[in-house]
Each structure stands twice: as structure tokens, then as C-alpha cells.
């Protein structure tokens, strides 16, 4: 997947007038509050995954 995931709103003011920022990949600027921010994917969380170790109700 090589497409850029765009944020839907500014994390500071909530406005939707966002544009890619010149700082690079994942950087965005808000035209409403004049702030720039960067988004970064950290990884997948392990909590919430169910283990199938043979115990419990089977289907």
C-alpha cells in the first residue's frame, strides 16, 4: 500500500482545511489555525487479540 493516508481533521482545532506540508511524508498543515503536524504509524497493538489455546467455548 503506497497511498498516503490523509487525516480528516486538524488535531488542534478540528478544522478540515488540511494540506500536505513540505516537511515530508506524513506532514500536514492546517490553513485554519496555521499549525503544522506530522502523523506516524507506530505499529499494531497486541491487546484485543484473542488467543486460541484450546480453553473456553469452541464453536
mmCIF file of the N, C-alpha and C atoms, coordinates in Angstrom:
data_MODEL
# 
_entry.id   MODEL 
# 
loop_
_atom_site.group_PDB 
_atom_site.id 
_atom_site.type_symbol 
_atom_site.label_atom_id 
_atom_site.label_alt_id 
_atom_site.label_comp_id 
_atom_site.label_asym_id 
_atom_site.label_entity_id 
_atom_site.label_seq_id 
_atom_site.pdbx_PDB_ins_code 
_atom_site.Cartn_x 
_atom_site.Cartn_y 
_atom_site.Cartn_z 
_atom_site.occupancy 
_atom_site.B_iso_or_equiv 
_atom_site.pdbx_formal_charge 
_atom_site.auth_seq_id 
_atom_site.auth_comp_id 
_atom_site.auth_asym_id 
_atom_site.auth_atom_id 
_atom_site.pdbx_PDB_model_num 
ATOM 1   N N  . UNK A 1 1  ? 0.851   -1.172  0.000  1.00 0.00 ? 1  UNK A N  1 
ATOM 2   C CA . UNK A 1 1  ? 0.000   0.000   0.000  1.00 0.00 ? 1  UNK A CA 1 
ATOM 3   C C  . UNK A 1 1  ? 0.892   1.228   0.000  1.00 0.00 ? 1  UNK A C  1 
ATOM 4   N N  . UNK A 1 2  ? 0.861   1.961   -1.068 1.00 0.00 ? 2  UNK A N  1 
ATOM 5   C CA . UNK A 1 2  ? 1.732   3.117   -1.189 1.00 0.00 ? 2  UNK A CA 1 
ATOM 6   C C  . UNK A 1 2  ? 0.984   4.438   -1.119 1.00 0.00 ? 2  UNK A C  1 
ATOM 7   N N  . UNK A 1 3  ? -0.331  4.390   -0.957 1.00 0.00 ? 3  UNK A N  1 
ATOM 8   C CA . UNK A 1 3  ? -1.110  5.621   -0.897 1.00 0.00 ? 3  UNK A CA 1 
ATOM 9   C C  . UNK A 1 3  ? -0.945  6.303   0.449  1.00 0.00 ? 3  UNK A C  1 
ATOM 10  N N  . UNK A 1 4  ? -1.008  7.621   0.437  1.00 0.00 ? 4  UNK A N  1 
ATOM 11  C CA . UNK A 1 4  ? -0.905  8.401   1.663  1.00 0.00 ? 4  UNK A CA 1 
ATOM 12  C C  . UNK A 1 4  ? -2.251  8.414   2.373  1.00 0.00 ? 4  UNK A C  1 
ATOM 13  N N  . UNK A 1 5  ? -2.261  8.110   3.636  1.00 0.00 ? 5  UNK A N  1 
ATOM 14  C CA . UNK A 1 5  ? -3.482  8.186   4.423  1.00 0.00 ? 5  UNK A CA 1 
ATOM 15  C C  . UNK A 1 5  ? -3.641  9.616   4.936  1.00 0.00 ? 5  UNK A C  1 
ATOM 16  N N  . UNK A 1 6  ? -4.706  10.245  4.551  1.00 0.00 ? 6  UNK A N  1 
ATOM 17  C CA . UNK A 1 6  ? -4.935  11.643  4.907  1.00 0.00 ? 6  UNK A CA 1 
ATOM 18  C C  . UNK A 1 6  ? -5.756  11.753  6.186  1.00 0.00 ? 6  UNK A C  1 
ATOM 19  N N  . UNK A 1 7  ? -5.377  12.660  7.079  1.00 0.00 ? 7  UNK A N  1 
ATOM 20  C CA . UNK A 1 7  ? -6.206  12.896  8.267  1.00 0.00 ? 7  UNK A CA 1 
ATOM 21  C C  . UNK A 1 7  ? -7.486  13.613  7.852  1.00 0.00 ? 7  UNK A C  1 
ATOM 22  N N  . UNK A 1 8  ? -8.540  13.403  8.616  1.00 0.00 ? 8  UNK A N  1 
ATOM 23  C CA . UNK A 1 8  ? -9.821  14.027  8.304  1.00 0.00 ? 8  UNK A CA 1 
ATOM 24  C C  . UNK A 1 8  ? -9.982  15.407  8.921  1.00 0.00 ? 8  UNK A C  1 
ATOM 25  N N  . UNK A 1 9  ? -9.267  15.659  10.025 1.00 0.00 ? 9  UNK A N  1 
ATOM 26  C CA . UNK A 1 9  ? -9.384  16.954  10.684 1.00 0.00 ? 9  UNK A CA 1 
ATOM 27  C C  . UNK A 1 9  ? -8.092  17.270  11.447 1.00 0.00 ? 9  UNK A C  1 
ATOM 28  N N  . UNK A 1 10 ? -7.910  18.537  11.751 1.00 0.00 ? 10 UNK A N  1 
ATOM 29  C CA . UNK A 1 10 ? -6.740  19.003  12.492 1.00 0.00 ? 10 UNK A CA 1 
ATOM 30  C C  . UNK A 1 10 ? -6.847  18.543  13.950 1.00 0.00 ? 10 UNK A C  1 
ATOM 31  N N  . UNK A 1 11 ? -5.780  17.964  14.512 1.00 0.00 ? 11 UNK A N  1 
ATOM 32  C CA . UNK A 1 11 ? -5.839  17.525  15.913 1.00 0.00 ? 11 UNK A CA 1 
ATOM 33  C C  . UNK A 1 11 ? -5.861  18.686  16.908 1.00 0.00 ? 11 UNK A C  1 
ATOM 34  N N  . UNK A 1 12 ? -5.582  19.904  16.451 1.00 0.00 ? 12 UNK A N  1 
ATOM 35  C CA . UNK A 1 12 ? -5.546  21.063  17.347 1.00 0.00 ? 12 UNK A CA 1 
ATOM 36  C C  . UNK A 1 12 ? -6.846  21.852  17.348 1.00 0.00 ? 12 UNK A C  1 
ATOM 37  N N  . UNK A 1 13 ? -7.384  22.139  16.152 1.00 0.00 ? 13 UNK A N  1 
ATOM 38  C CA . UNK A 1 13 ? -8.593  22.977  16.100 1.00 0.00 ? 13 UNK A CA 1 
ATOM 39  C C  . UNK A 1 13 ? -9.812  22.233  15.571 1.00 0.00 ? 13 UNK A C  1 
ATOM 40  N N  . UNK A 1 14 ? -9.624  21.071  14.963 1.00 0.00 ? 14 UNK A N  1 
ATOM 41  C CA . UNK A 1 14 ? -10.738 20.294  14.456 1.00 0.00 ? 14 UNK A CA 1 
ATOM 42  C C  . UNK A 1 14 ? -11.188 20.670  13.053 1.00 0.00 ? 14 UNK A C  1 
ATOM 43  N N  . UNK A 1 15 ? -10.576 21.659  12.439 1.00 0.00 ? 15 UNK A N  1 
ATOM 44  C CA . UNK A 1 15 ? -10.976 22.079  11.105 1.00 0.00 ? 15 UNK A CA 1 
ATOM 45  C C  . UNK A 1 15 ? -10.542 21.048  10.067 1.00 0.00 ? 15 UNK A C  1 
ATOM 46  N N  . UNK A 1 16 ? -11.183 21.067  8.908  1.00 0.00 ? 16 UNK A N  1 
ATOM 47  C CA . UNK A 1 16 ? -10.902 20.082  7.863  1.00 0.00 ? 16 UNK A CA 1 
ATOM 48  C C  . UNK A 1 16 ? -10.100 20.648  6.696  1.00 0.00 ? 16 UNK A C  1 
ATOM 49  N N  . UNK A 1 17 ? -9.618  21.883  6.795  1.00 0.00 ? 17 UNK A N  1 
ATOM 50  C CA . UNK A 1 17 ? -8.865  22.512  5.714  1.00 0.00 ? 17 UNK A CA 1 
ATOM 51  C C  . UNK A 1 17 ? -7.380  22.154  5.847  1.00 0.00 ? 17 UNK A C  1 
ATOM 52  N N  . UNK A 1 18 ? -7.025  20.928  5.477  1.00 0.00 ? 18 UNK A N  1 
ATOM 53  C CA . UNK A 1 18 ? -5.663  20.422  5.610  1.00 0.00 ? 18 UNK A CA 1 
ATOM 54  C C  . UNK A 1 18 ? -5.012  20.241  4.250  1.00 0.00 ? 18 UNK A C  1 
ATOM 55  N N  . UNK A 1 19 ? -3.700  20.456  4.227  1.00 0.00 ? 19 UNK A N  1 
ATOM 56  C CA . UNK A 1 19 ? -2.902  20.274  3.013  1.00 0.00 ? 19 UNK A CA 1 
ATOM 57  C C  . UNK A 1 19 ? -1.595  19.591  3.386  1.00 0.00 ? 19 UNK A C  1 
ATOM 58  N N  . UNK A 1 20 ? -1.023  18.806  2.453  1.00 0.00 ? 20 UNK A N  1 
ATOM 59  C CA . UNK A 1 20 ? 0.298   18.223  2.738  1.00 0.00 ? 20 UNK A CA 1 
ATOM 60  C C  . UNK A 1 20 ? 1.323   19.330  2.985  1.00 0.00 ? 20 UNK A C  1 
ATOM 61  N N  . UNK A 1 21 ? 2.209   19.102  3.938  1.00 0.00 ? 21 UNK A N  1 
ATOM 62  C CA . UNK A 1 21 ? 3.238   20.083  4.301  1.00 0.00 ? 21 UNK A CA 1 
ATOM 63  C C  . UNK A 1 21 ? 4.544   19.719  3.615  1.00 0.00 ? 21 UNK A C  1 
ATOM 64  N N  . UNK A 1 22 ? 5.370   20.697  3.357  1.00 0.00 ? 22 UNK A N  1 
ATOM 65  C CA . UNK A 1 22 ? 6.625   20.489  2.638  1.00 0.00 ? 22 UNK A CA 1 
ATOM 66  C C  . UNK A 1 22 ? 7.683   19.741  3.445  1.00 0.00 ? 22 UNK A C  1 
ATOM 67  N N  . UNK A 1 23 ? 7.453   19.509  4.731  1.00 0.00 ? 23 UNK A N  1 
ATOM 68  C CA . UNK A 1 23 ? 8.450   18.852  5.580  1.00 0.00 ? 23 UNK A CA 1 
ATOM 69  C C  . UNK A 1 23 ? 8.671   17.389  5.210  1.00 0.00 ? 23 UNK A C  1 
ATOM 70  N N  . UNK A 1 24 ? 7.724   16.779  4.503  1.00 0.00 ? 24 UNK A N  1 
ATOM 71  C CA . UNK A 1 24 ? 7.932   15.403  4.074  1.00 0.00 ? 24 UNK A CA 1 
ATOM 72  C C  . UNK A 1 24 ? 6.745   14.510  4.318  1.00 0.00 ? 24 UNK A C  1 
ATOM 73  N N  . UNK A 1 25 ? 7.009   13.208  4.265  1.00 0.00 ? 25 UNK A N  1 
ATOM 74  C CA . UNK A 1 25 ? 5.958   12.196  4.384  1.00 0.00 ? 25 UNK A CA 1 
ATOM 75  C C  . UNK A 1 25 ? 5.266   12.260  5.745  1.00 0.00 ? 25 UNK A C  1 
ATOM 76  N N  . UNK A 1 26 ? 3.958   12.316  5.734  1.00 0.00 ? 26 UNK A N  1 
ATOM 77  C CA . UNK A 1 26 ? 3.177   12.341  6.964  1.00 0.00 ? 26 UNK A CA 1 
ATOM 78  C C  . UNK A 1 26 ? 3.010   13.714  7.577  1.00 0.00 ? 26 UNK A C  1 
ATOM 79  N N  . UNK A 1 27 ? 3.548   14.739  6.943  1.00 0.00 ? 27 UNK A N  1 
ATOM 80  C CA . UNK A 1 27 ? 3.447   16.102  7.479  1.00 0.00 ? 27 UNK A CA 1 
ATOM 81  C C  . UNK A 1 27 ? 2.269   16.826  6.827  1.00 0.00 ? 27 UNK A C  1 
ATOM 82  N N  . UNK A 1 28 ? 1.481   17.510  7.652  1.00 0.00 ? 28 UNK A N  1 
ATOM 83  C CA . UNK A 1 28 ? 0.284   18.208  7.199  1.00 0.00 ? 28 UNK A CA 1 
ATOM 84  C C  . UNK A 1 28 ? 0.252   19.598  7.804  1.00 0.00 ? 28 UNK A C  1 
ATOM 85  N N  . UNK A 1 29 ? -0.432  20.511  7.127  1.00 0.00 ? 29 UNK A N  1 
ATOM 86  C CA . UNK A 1 29 ? -0.623  21.860  7.665  1.00 0.00 ? 29 UNK A CA 1 
ATOM 87  C C  . UNK A 1 29 ? -2.097  22.212  7.642  1.00 0.00 ? 29 UNK A C  1 
ATOM 88  N N  . UNK A 1 30 ? -2.512  22.931  8.661  1.00 0.00 ? 30 UNK A N  1 
ATOM 89  C CA . UNK A 1 30 ? -3.893  23.371  8.793  1.00 0.00 ? 30 UNK A CA 1 
ATOM 90  C C  . UNK A 1 30 ? -3.974  24.848  8.415  1.00 0.00 ? 30 UNK A C  1 
ATOM 91  N N  . UNK A 1 31 ? -4.801  25.156  7.434  1.00 0.00 ? 31 UNK A N  1 
ATOM 92  C CA . UNK A 1 31 ? -4.954  26.542  6.992  1.00 0.00 ? 31 UNK A CA 1 
ATOM 93  C C  . UNK A 1 31 ? -5.771  27.360  7.985  1.00 0.00 ? 31 UNK A C  1 
ATOM 94  N N  . UNK A 1 32 ? -6.546  26.696  8.833  1.00 0.00 ? 32 UNK A N  1 
ATOM 95  C CA . UNK A 1 32 ? -7.399  27.399  9.781  1.00 0.00 ? 32 UNK A CA 1 
ATOM 96  C C  . UNK A 1 32 ? -6.616  27.935  10.983 1.00 0.00 ? 32 UNK A C  1 
ATOM 97  N N  . UNK A 1 33 ? -5.825  27.077  11.622 1.00 0.00 ? 33 UNK A N  1 
ATOM 98  C CA . UNK A 1 33 ? -5.099  27.515  12.822 1.00 0.00 ? 33 UNK A CA 1 
ATOM 99  C C  . UNK A 1 33 ? -3.613  27.759  12.560 1.00 0.00 ? 33 UNK A C  1 
ATOM 100 N N  . UNK A 1 34 ? -3.186  27.560  11.305 1.00 0.00 ? 34 UNK A N  1 
ATOM 101 C CA . UNK A 1 34 ? -1.813  27.840  10.886 1.00 0.00 ? 34 UNK A CA 1 
ATOM 102 C C  . UNK A 1 34 ? -0.777  26.989  11.633 1.00 0.00 ? 34 UNK A C  1 
ATOM 103 N N  . UNK A 1 35 ? -1.128  25.731  11.910 1.00 0.00 ? 35 UNK A N  1 
ATOM 104 C CA . UNK A 1 35 ? -0.210  24.806  12.567 1.00 0.00 ? 35 UNK A CA 1 
ATOM 105 C C  . UNK A 1 35 ? 0.195   23.706  11.590 1.00 0.00 ? 35 UNK A C  1 
ATOM 106 N N  . UNK A 1 36 ? 1.378   23.178  11.801 1.00 0.00 ? 36 UNK A N  1 
ATOM 107 C CA . UNK A 1 36 ? 1.847   22.020  11.040 1.00 0.00 ? 36 UNK A CA 1 
ATOM 108 C C  . UNK A 1 36 ? 2.049   20.873  12.014 1.00 0.00 ? 36 UNK A C  1 
ATOM 109 N N  . UNK A 1 37 ? 1.725   19.672  11.570 1.00 0.00 ? 37 UNK A N  1 
ATOM 110 C CA . UNK A 1 37 ? 1.874   18.492  12.422 1.00 0.00 ? 37 UNK A CA 1 
ATOM 111 C C  . UNK A 1 37 ? 2.265   17.313  11.545 1.00 0.00 ? 37 UNK A C  1 
ATOM 112 N N  . UNK A 1 38 ? 2.743   16.254  12.203 1.00 0.00 ? 38 UNK A N  1 
ATOM 113 C CA . UNK A 1 38 ? 3.179   15.076  11.479 1.00 0.00 ? 38 UNK A CA 1 
ATOM 114 C C  . UNK A 1 38 ? 2.516   13.835  12.058 1.00 0.00 ? 38 UNK A C  1 
ATOM 115 N N  . UNK A 1 39 ? 2.060   12.958  11.182 1.00 0.00 ? 39 UNK A N  1 
ATOM 116 C CA . UNK A 1 39 ? 1.444   11.698  11.579 1.00 0.00 ? 39 UNK A CA 1 
ATOM 117 C C  . UNK A 1 39 ? 2.432   10.573  11.324 1.00 0.00 ? 39 UNK A C  1 
ATOM 118 N N  . UNK A 1 40 ? 2.448   9.597   12.225 1.00 0.00 ? 40 UNK A N  1 
ATOM 119 C CA . UNK A 1 40 ? 3.381   8.492   12.086 1.00 0.00 ? 40 UNK A CA 1 
ATOM 120 C C  . UNK A 1 40 ? 2.714   7.208   12.568 1.00 0.00 ? 40 UNK A C  1 
ATOM 121 N N  . UNK A 1 41 ? 2.812   6.161   11.783 1.00 0.00 ? 41 UNK A N  1 
ATOM 122 C CA . UNK A 1 41 ? 2.293   4.855   12.160 1.00 0.00 ? 41 UNK A CA 1 
ATOM 123 C C  . UNK A 1 41 ? 3.319   4.178   13.060 1.00 0.00 ? 41 UNK A C  1 
ATOM 124 N N  . UNK A 1 42 ? 2.915   3.796   14.261 1.00 0.00 ? 42 UNK A N  1 
ATOM 125 C CA . UNK A 1 42 ? 3.841   3.200   15.217 1.00 0.00 ? 42 UNK A CA 1 
ATOM 126 C C  . UNK A 1 42 ? 3.871   1.681   15.146 1.00 0.00 ? 42 UNK A C  1 
ATOM 127 N N  . UNK A 1 43 ? 2.758   1.055   14.822 1.00 0.00 ? 43 UNK A N  1 
ATOM 128 C CA . UNK A 1 43 ? 2.705   -0.393  14.741 1.00 0.00 ? 43 UNK A CA 1 
ATOM 129 C C  . UNK A 1 43 ? 1.375   -0.920  15.229 1.00 0.00 ? 43 UNK A C  1 
ATOM 130 N N  . UNK A 1 44 ? 1.240   -2.231  15.207 1.00 0.00 ? 44 UNK A N  1 
ATOM 131 C CA . UNK A 1 44 ? 0.000   -2.859  15.655 1.00 0.00 ? 44 UNK A CA 1 
ATOM 132 C C  . UNK A 1 44 ? 0.070   -3.164  17.143 1.00 0.00 ? 44 UNK A C  1 
ATOM 133 N N  . UNK A 1 45 ? -1.041  -3.010  17.823 1.00 0.00 ? 45 UNK A N  1 
ATOM 134 C CA . UNK A 1 45 ? -1.122  -3.317  19.243 1.00 0.00 ? 45 UNK A CA 1 
ATOM 135 C C  . UNK A 1 45 ? -1.513  -4.775  19.430 1.00 0.00 ? 45 UNK A C  1 
ATOM 136 N N  . UNK A 1 46 ? -0.984  -5.388  20.469 1.00 0.00 ? 46 UNK A N  1 
ATOM 137 C CA . UNK A 1 46 ? -1.307  -6.786  20.714 1.00 0.00 ? 46 UNK A CA 1 
ATOM 138 C C  . UNK A 1 46 ? -2.544  -6.948  21.575 1.00 0.00 ? 46 UNK A C  1 
ATOM 139 N N  . UNK A 1 47 ? -2.917  -5.937  22.337 1.00 0.00 ? 47 UNK A N  1 
ATOM 140 C CA . UNK A 1 47 ? -4.109  -6.075  23.169 1.00 0.00 ? 47 UNK A CA 1 
ATOM 141 C C  . UNK A 1 47 ? -5.344  -6.162  22.286 1.00 0.00 ? 47 UNK A C  1 
ATOM 142 N N  . UNK A 1 48 ? -6.300  -6.912  22.749 1.00 0.00 ? 48 UNK A N  1 
ATOM 143 C CA . UNK A 1 48 ? -7.524  -7.076  21.992 1.00 0.00 ? 48 UNK A CA 1 
ATOM 144 C C  . UNK A 1 48 ? -7.527  -8.306  21.105 1.00 0.00 ? 48 UNK A C  1 
ATOM 145 N N  . UNK A 1 49 ? -6.372  -8.915  20.904 1.00 0.00 ? 49 UNK A N  1 
ATOM 146 C CA . UNK A 1 49 ? -6.332  -10.142 20.132 1.00 0.00 ? 49 UNK A CA 1 
ATOM 147 C C  . UNK A 1 49 ? -6.632  -11.315 21.040 1.00 0.00 ? 49 UNK A C  1 
ATOM 148 N N  . UNK A 1 50 ? -7.477  -12.201 20.603 1.00 0.00 ? 50 UNK A N  1 
ATOM 149 C CA . UNK A 1 50 ? -7.859  -13.362 21.411 1.00 0.00 ? 50 UNK A CA 1 
ATOM 150 C C  . UNK A 1 50 ? -6.937  -14.532 21.090 1.00 0.00 ? 50 UNK A C  1 
ATOM 151 N N  . UNK A 1 51 ? -6.466  -15.190 22.128 1.00 0.00 ? 51 UNK A N  1 
ATOM 152 C CA . UNK A 1 51 ? -5.639  -16.378 21.951 1.00 0.00 ? 51 UNK A CA 1 
ATOM 153 C C  . UNK A 1 51 ? -6.536  -17.597 21.831 1.00 0.00 ? 51 UNK A C  1 
ATOM 154 N N  . UNK A 1 52 ? -6.155  -18.505 20.993 1.00 0.00 ? 52 UNK A N  1 
ATOM 155 C CA . UNK A 1 52 ? -6.885  -19.759 20.863 1.00 0.00 ? 52 UNK A CA 1 
ATOM 156 C C  . UNK A 1 52 ? -5.997  -20.860 21.434 1.00 0.00 ? 52 UNK A C  1 
ATOM 157 N N  . UNK A 1 53 ? -6.037  -21.027 22.757 1.00 0.00 ? 53 UNK A N  1 
ATOM 158 C CA . UNK A 1 53 ? -5.189  -22.019 23.415 1.00 0.00 ? 53 UNK A CA 1 
ATOM 159 C C  . UNK A 1 53 ? -5.953  -23.275 23.798 1.00 0.00 ? 53 UNK A C  1 
ATOM 160 N N  . UNK A 1 54 ? -7.138  -23.481 23.239 1.00 0.00 ? 54 UNK A N  1 
ATOM 161 C CA . UNK A 1 54 ? -7.899  -24.695 23.498 1.00 0.00 ? 54 UNK A CA 1 
ATOM 162 C C  . UNK A 1 54 ? -8.857  -24.595 24.656 1.00 0.00 ? 54 UNK A C  1 
ATOM 163 N N  . UNK A 1 55 ? -8.805  -23.558 25.448 1.00 0.00 ? 55 UNK A N  1 
ATOM 164 C CA . UNK A 1 55 ? -9.716  -23.403 26.582 1.00 0.00 ? 55 UNK A CA 1 
ATOM 165 C C  . UNK A 1 55 ? -10.887 -22.533 26.171 1.00 0.00 ? 55 UNK A C  1 
ATOM 166 N N  . UNK A 1 56 ? -11.981 -22.693 26.885 1.00 0.00 ? 56 UNK A N  1 
ATOM 167 C CA . UNK A 1 56 ? -13.154 -21.877 26.624 1.00 0.00 ? 56 UNK A CA 1 
ATOM 168 C C  . UNK A 1 56 ? -14.118 -22.568 25.700 1.00 0.00 ? 56 UNK A C  1 
ATOM 169 N N  . UNK A 1 57 ? -15.118 -21.849 25.265 1.00 0.00 ? 57 UNK A N  1 
ATOM 170 C CA . UNK A 1 57 ? -16.158 -22.414 24.414 1.00 0.00 ? 57 UNK A CA 1 
ATOM 171 C C  . UNK A 1 57 ? -15.678 -22.471 22.970 1.00 0.00 ? 57 UNK A C  1 
ATOM 172 N N  . UNK A 1 58 ? -15.750 -23.642 22.392 1.00 0.00 ? 58 UNK A N  1 
ATOM 173 C CA . UNK A 1 58 ? -15.400 -23.789 20.981 1.00 0.00 ? 58 UNK A CA 1 
ATOM 174 C C  . UNK A 1 58 ? -16.642 -23.690 20.121 1.00 0.00 ? 58 UNK A C  1 
ATOM 175 N N  . UNK A 1 59 ? -16.455 -23.262 18.916 1.00 0.00 ? 59 UNK A N  1 
ATOM 176 C CA . UNK A 1 59 ? -17.593 -23.142 18.001 1.00 0.00 ? 59 UNK A CA 1 
ATOM 177 C C  . UNK A 1 59 ? -17.529 -24.253 16.990 1.00 0.00 ? 59 UNK A C  1 
# 
